[in-house]
Amino acid sequence: MARDPGSGSFTYHILTQERWDDFERLFGPRGACGGCWCMWWRVQAKEFERNKGEGNRRAMRKLVARGTVPGILAYHGGEAVGWCSVAPRADFPRLERSRILAPVDERPVWSIVCLFVAKQWRRRGVSEGLVEAAVRYVRKTGGRIVEAYPVDTDGKAMPDAFAFHGLASTFVKVGFTEAARRSKTRPIMRKRLGTERKKRQTKRWDR
């Protein structure tokens, strides 16, 4: 497993069939939270509720089995400790039905919709590293804009269970800027990749 020199002791890998067991252990019996298995943004509300738990787990596994890359895993010492869901915006139909998170413009974007970090690894920079890894992955695939929908807490504490969209402060650290805000606490943030320095565009990516 290659080490990313800019990420300390963490490494980052896309979720493939070979890494499914790691993903499953990270999410645990609750599927991260409430039987979600990171399917909430990908299906209609009725389907999500009907499949909550085992059904959502199977749905995510089918996505991975057919070669879809639904996101990035963070590892420490060979163990998966964090997750970032990133894919083209079109893969998340609930975004299209959201008034607050409706498209800013017609430009194609990739979306970061969820972050999950194992309890013992929270507040240790894992989320920031995952967002950076997601940006590198999008750049590698040819994407030019990465979009996120974090919570702006205005410096106030928030229970971890409600911070799965990520915190606005995390994305600011990674170079995202606000593109739109239709809600006091839910900005749409973007990072454009076309102006990144060449040496960052050539970072190695490991499966």
C-alpha positions as CSV (number, residue, x, y, z in Angstrom):
1,M,0.0,0.0,0.0
2,A,1.6,3.2,-1.1
3,R,1.8,6.1,1.3
4,D,0.7,9.6,0.4
5,P,3.5,11.9,1.6
6,G,1.1,14.7,2.2
7,S,-1.3,12.8,4.4
8,G,0.9,11.7,7.4
9,S,0.2,8.1,8.4
10,F,-3.0,7.8,6.4
11,T,-3.5,6.2,2.9
12,Y,-6.5,6.6,0.6
13,H,-8.1,4.1,-1.8
14,I,-11.2,4.0,-3.9
15,L,-13.8,1.4,-2.8
16,T,-13.6,-1.7,-5.1
17,Q,-14.8,-5.3,-4.6
18,E,-11.4,-6.2,-3.1
19,R,-11.9,-3.6,-0.4
20,W,-15.6,-4.3,0.3
21,D,-14.9,-6.2,3.6
22,D,-13.0,-3.2,4.9
23,F,-15.9,-0.9,4.1
24,E,-18.3,-3.3,5.7
25,R,-16.2,-3.4,8.9
26,L,-16.0,0.4,9.0
27,F,-19.7,0.9,8.7
28,G,-20.5,-1.9,11.2
29,P,-24.0,-3.4,11.9
30,R,-25.7,0.0,11.8
31,G,-24.5,0.7,8.2
32,A,-22.7,3.8,9.6
33,C,-25.9,5.3,10.9
34,G,-29.5,4.1,10.9
35,G,-29.0,1.4,8.3
36,C,-28.0,4.0,5.6
37,W,-24.9,2.3,4.0
38,C,-24.5,5.6,2.2
39,M,-27.5,5.1,0.0
40,W,-29.6,8.0,1.2
41,W,-28.6,10.4,-1.6
42,R,-28.8,7.7,-4.3
43,V,-32.4,6.6,-4.0
44,Q,-35.9,7.9,-3.5
45,A,-37.1,8.3,0.1
46,K,-39.6,5.4,-0.1
47,E,-37.0,3.1,-1.5
48,F,-34.5,4.1,1.2
49,E,-36.9,3.5,4.0
50,R,-38.0,0.1,2.5
51,N,-34.4,-1.0,2.2
52,K,-33.0,0.5,5.4
53,G,-30.4,-1.8,6.8
54,E,-29.7,-5.0,4.9
55,G,-31.4,-3.8,1.7
56,N,-29.3,-0.8,1.5
57,R,-26.2,-2.8,2.2
58,R,-27.0,-5.1,-0.7
59,A,-27.7,-2.1,-2.9
60,M,-24.3,-0.6,-2.2
61,R,-22.6,-3.9,-2.7
62,K,-24.3,-4.3,-6.1
63,L,-23.0,-0.8,-7.1
64,V,-19.4,-1.8,-6.2
65,A,-19.7,-5.3,-7.8
66,R,-20.6,-3.8,-11.2
67,G,-17.6,-1.5,-11.1
68,T,-19.1,1.8,-9.8
69,V,-16.7,3.7,-7.6
70,P,-19.0,5.3,-4.9
71,G,-16.2,6.8,-2.8
72,I,-12.9,6.8,-1.0
73,L,-11.7,4.9,2.1
74,A,-9.1,6.2,4.5
75,Y,-6.7,3.7,6.0
76,H,-4.4,3.7,9.0
77,G,-2.2,0.7,9.7
78,G,-4.2,-1.4,7.2
79,E,-7.5,-0.6,8.8
80,A,-10.3,1.5,7.2
81,V,-11.0,4.4,9.5
82,G,-12.9,6.8,7.3
83,W,-15.1,7.2,4.2
84,C,-16.0,9.9,1.7
85,S,-18.8,9.5,-0.8
86,V,-17.8,11.2,-4.1
87,A,-19.3,10.8,-7.5
88,P,-20.7,12.8,-10.4
89,R,-23.7,14.9,-9.2
90,A,-26.0,12.9,-11.5
91,D,-25.4,9.8,-9.4
92,F,-27.3,11.5,-6.5
93,P,-30.9,12.0,-7.6
94,R,-32.0,13.5,-4.2
95,L,-29.8,16.5,-5.0
96,E,-31.9,17.3,-8.0
97,R,-35.0,17.3,-5.9
98,S,-33.6,19.6,-3.2
99,R,-34.6,23.3,-3.4
100,I,-31.7,24.3,-1.1
101,L,-29.1,22.2,-3.0
102,A,-30.4,22.7,-6.5
103,P,-27.7,23.2,-9.2
104,V,-25.8,26.5,-9.2
105,D,-25.3,26.4,-12.9
106,E,-25.2,24.0,-15.8
107,R,-21.5,23.1,-15.4
108,P,-20.8,19.4,-14.8
109,V,-19.7,18.8,-11.2
110,W,-18.7,16.0,-8.9
111,S,-20.3,15.9,-5.5
112,I,-19.1,15.0,-2.1
113,V,-22.2,14.2,-0.2
114,C,-21.1,12.3,2.9
115,L,-18.2,11.8,5.3
116,F,-18.0,9.0,7.9
117,V,-15.1,8.5,10.4
118,A,-14.8,5.8,13.0
119,K,-15.5,7.2,16.4
120,Q,-12.0,6.7,17.8
121,W,-10.5,8.6,14.8
122,R,-12.7,11.7,14.9
123,R,-11.2,15.1,15.3
124,R,-7.8,13.9,14.1
125,G,-7.9,15.3,10.6
126,V,-9.3,12.3,8.8
127,S,-12.2,14.2,7.2
128,E,-9.8,16.8,5.8
129,G,-7.5,14.1,4.4
130,L,-10.5,12.3,2.8
131,V,-11.7,15.5,1.1
132,E,-8.2,16.1,-0.3
133,A,-8.1,12.5,-1.5
134,A,-11.5,12.9,-3.2
135,V,-10.3,16.0,-5.0
136,R,-7.2,14.1,-6.3
137,Y,-9.5,11.3,-7.5
138,V,-11.8,13.7,-9.3
139,R,-8.8,15.4,-11.0
140,K,-7.5,12.0,-12.1
141,T,-10.8,11.1,-13.7
142,G,-10.9,14.4,-15.6
143,G,-13.4,16.3,-13.4
144,R,-12.9,20.0,-13.2
145,I,-15.3,21.1,-10.4
146,V,-15.9,19.4,-7.0
147,E,-18.9,20.4,-5.1
148,A,-19.9,19.8,-1.4
149,Y,-22.9,20.6,0.8
150,P,-21.6,20.9,4.3
151,V,-23.1,22.3,7.5
152,D,-22.0,25.8,8.6
153,T,-22.1,25.6,12.4
154,D,-20.9,29.2,12.8
155,G,-18.4,27.9,15.3
156,K,-20.9,26.1,17.4
157,A,-20.6,22.4,18.4
158,M,-22.6,19.8,16.6
159,P,-23.3,16.2,17.4
160,D,-21.3,13.9,15.2
161,A,-24.4,12.1,14.0
162,F,-25.6,15.3,12.3
163,A,-22.3,16.2,10.7
164,F,-22.3,13.5,8.0
165,H,-22.4,16.2,5.3
166,G,-19.1,17.5,6.6
167,L,-18.4,20.9,8.2
168,A,-17.9,24.0,6.1
169,S,-14.7,24.8,8.0
170,T,-13.2,21.5,6.8
171,F,-13.8,22.3,3.2
172,V,-12.4,25.9,3.6
173,K,-9.1,24.3,4.8
174,V,-8.9,22.3,1.6
175,G,-9.5,25.3,-0.7
176,F,-13.3,25.2,-1.3
177,T,-15.2,28.4,-1.6
178,E,-18.9,29.2,-1.3
179,A,-20.7,29.1,-4.6
180,A,-24.3,29.6,-3.3
181,R,-26.3,29.7,-0.1
182,R,-30.0,29.2,0.0
183,S,-30.1,28.3,3.7
184,K,-28.3,29.9,6.6
185,T,-26.6,26.7,7.6
186,R,-26.2,24.8,4.2
187,P,-23.8,26.5,1.8
188,I,-22.9,25.0,-1.6
189,M,-19.1,25.0,-1.8
190,R,-16.9,24.4,-4.7
191,K,-13.3,23.7,-5.7
192,R,-12.2,24.3,-9.2
193,L,-9.4,22.0,-10.4
194,G,-8.3,23.5,-13.7
195,T,-5.9,26.0,-12.1
196,E,-4.1,23.6,-9.7
197,R,-0.4,23.4,-10.0
198,K,0.9,20.7,-12.4
199,K,2.9,19.0,-9.7
200,R,-0.3,18.3,-7.8
201,Q,-2.0,17.0,-10.9
202,T,0.6,14.2,-11.2
203,K,0.3,12.7,-7.7
204,R,0.1,8.9,-7.8
205,W,-3.3,7.3,-7.1
206,D,-3.5,3.8,-5.8
207,R,-6.5,1.5,-6.1
